[in-house]
């Protein structure tokens, strides 16, 4: 059995690659609080920060066999956090732009569609009204 708290991050990650769950927990416990603290400086959303950090560690665990770290683990994990935060901002911007485009589309579409529907209804009602009155051949004159 390993004494995980004395191992380096890189040694822990090597053990994680061998599917040693306790090594994962040790690495998670080392980095979770500092990463959450750093992310909170960039984001105002506590829930989003927690999700970002958890997602980062889930992906680390899930993809452990395919991840090649050619630098210090600390550099790798903080760069990954930065990228996750940038992805979050990009997603928020995309979502905001999408909602704005829907709002704009809704405003222009509703106004235009409403006008055309009212115009059509008016013409239909006008035709009905005109059908009630027979055409007059004679002009009405004033005596």
Rosetta blueprint (number, residue, H / E / L):
1 X L
2 X L
3 X L
4 X H
5 X H
6 X H
7 X L
8 X L
9 X H
10 X H
11 X H
12 X H
13 X H
14 X H
15 X H
16 X H
17 X H
18 X L
19 X L
20 X L
21 X H
22 X H
23 X H
24 X H
25 X H
26 X H
27 X H
28 X H
29 X H
30 X H
31 X H
32 X H
33 X H
34 X H
35 X H
36 X H
37 X H
38 X H
39 X H
40 X H
41 X H
42 X H
43 X L
44 X L
45 X L
46 X H
47 X H
48 X H
49 X H
50 X H
51 X H
52 X H
53 X H
54 X H
55 X H
56 X H
57 X H
58 X H
59 X H
60 X H
61 X H
62 X H
63 X L
64 X L
65 X L
66 X L
67 X L
68 X L
69 X L
70 X L
71 X L
72 X L
73 X H
74 X H
75 X H
76 X H
77 X H
78 X H
79 X H
80 X H
81 X H
82 X H
83 X H
84 X H
85 X H
86 X H
87 X H
88 X H
89 X H
90 X H
91 X H
92 X H
93 X H
94 X H
95 X H
96 X H
97 X H
98 X H
99 X H
100 X H
101 X H
102 X H
103 X H
104 X H
105 X H
106 X H
107 X H
108 X H
109 X H
110 X H
111 X H
112 X H
113 X H
114 X H
115 X H
116 X H
117 X H
118 X H
119 X H
120 X H
121 X H
122 X H
123 X H
124 X H
125 X H
126 X H
127 X H
128 X H
129 X H
130 X H
131 X H
132 X H
133 X L
134 X L
135 X L
136 X L
137 X L
138 X L
139 X L
140 X L
141 X L
142 X L
143 X L
